[in-house]
Amino acid sequence: MSLEENQIGDEIFLAGGCLWGVQEFVRHLPGVISTEAGRANGTTDCTQTEYDGYAECVRVLFDSNQVSVLRLMDYFFEIIDPYSFNKQGQDVGVKYRTGVYSRKRDHLDAARSYIMSRADSESVLVEVLPLTRYVRSDDEHQDRLQKNPKEKCHIPKKLLHKYRIRV
């Protein structure tokens, strides 16, 4: 499902290393309506440029009546190493930093509150910032692990599909 600005739901942007695994994990969470692979807070509106400071992210459209930002943070912290700087698993570089981005202040406040409530909050390196720019990733990156389940991923397969409902 394509994410449209006028769809019902809230949106938040989660950066947790390579976006393929983050998207595959998040798409199965209760209350998530849809996901889209993208880039947060770069300086250009195009994917066909030199690296511009973006973080690989997943745009998450969710039903706030079913899942809160605090609960999304619980899920997110299951798949990231919150103490790692610009690295998740084998993926290393600024674009693989961990972060939570939103256009809504209350989302950012909830994310900060979640981090500050942790006993290890002083060690957490997850950035929480307003979303200044979002660029959708190219089609080849959309739902990549769904289309290519044998691709490598920094998230263990058992965890990757922890919330997938089997039919």
PyMOL commands that set and color helices and strands:
alter all, ss='L'
color gray80, all
select helices_A, chain A and resi 19-26+69-79+94-96+105-116+121-123+139-141+144-147+157-160
alter helices_A, ss='H'
color red, helices_A
select strands_A, chain A and resi 10-16+32-40+55-62+87-88+91-92+98-102+127-130+134-136
alter strands_A, ss='S'
color yellow, strands_A
deselect
rebuild
show_as cartoon
